[in-house]
Amino acid sequence: MNPSPSPAGATIDAAPIDVAPIDVAVIYGSAREGRLCDTVAGWTIARIEAAGGFAVDVLDPADADVARGIDGKDPAARATLRARIARADAYVVVSPEYNHSFPAPLKALIDSAKQEWEAKPVAFVSYGGVSGGLRAVEHLRHVFAELHAVGTRDGVAFANAAGQFGDGRLRNPEGAEKAAATMLARLSWWASALRRAREFTPYAKAVA
Ligand SMILES: Cc1cc2nc3c(=O)[nH]c(=O)nc-3n(C[C@H](O)[C@H](O)[C@H](O)COP(=O)(O)O)c2cc1C
């Protein structure tokens, strides 16, 4: 592909912005026995793999290693969890709504790290009853803003999710697949842009 001239006269390589895959951590919101989260997160990971350009890690508060990291009594497990959060360029949180917010194990996972979240985008796949988990997502936006992470606008919300995933498969996938494709395109844009920005100027230097 030929380079195209920039307004300043220099040349810009018009090849795709990022060749390296985006490291994305898919974060489970529910740690409940018999949770629907496995189904919704499985669907989400399949959409990420279909989109391409991502390398997926899974952070599940019900996983023993992650749970040890959250617990905080084991410094090595906490360091490993923080390193996994740090390694990600982007996050997709898959969360149900519990009592108009998001589940406590997800909050504990988020609170296990701090600088690791900074200047990175977060997309949301939510589910629940009539609200589709959107009230949980609005609360998560506040929490991630405090951590200097960027909540992206486009997500996927499943109202009456148990019915939609009747036998473990999404009954009418078309709308949700389209929403997921948009979510991931925007997440990829933010992740590439912010990865470059962090490399250019570490976020810690953005102080008065
Ligand atoms: C403790 C609890 C509180 C809930 N509160 C809400 C709620 O406020 N709004 C809603 O739409 N659904 C609510 N639900 C329904 C859940 O969002 C729904 O059952 C979801 O599938 C649970 O996710 P999980 O199975 O992955 O844990 C609640 C479920 C539980 C267990």
The ligand as an ORCA input file, in Angstrom:
! r2SCAN-3c Opt
* xyz 0 1
  C     -29.685    -11.418     43.894
  C     -30.337    -11.171     42.570
  C     -30.855     -9.917     42.289
  C     -31.402     -9.665     41.033
  N     -31.840     -8.407     40.748
  C     -32.235     -8.103     39.490
  C     -32.564     -6.755     39.141
  O     -32.481     -5.844     39.935
  N     -32.924     -6.508     37.873
  C     -33.018     -7.501     36.935
  O     -33.342     -7.197     35.783
  N     -32.711     -8.782     37.235
  C     -32.320     -9.093     38.486
  N     -31.982    -10.376     38.801
  C     -32.068    -11.396     37.761
  C     -30.686    -11.670     37.185
  O     -30.173    -10.571     36.486
  C     -30.733    -12.868     36.276
  O     -31.247    -13.962     36.998
  C     -29.370    -13.229     35.734
  O     -29.491    -14.285     34.858
  C     -28.425    -13.609     36.847
  O     -27.149    -13.846     36.302
  P     -26.291    -15.127     36.724
  O     -27.197    -16.323     36.559
  O     -25.161    -15.160     35.727
  O     -25.835    -14.919     38.119
  C     -31.461    -10.691     40.053
  C     -30.957    -11.951     40.377
  C     -30.397    -12.192     41.598
  C     -29.802    -13.554     41.887
*
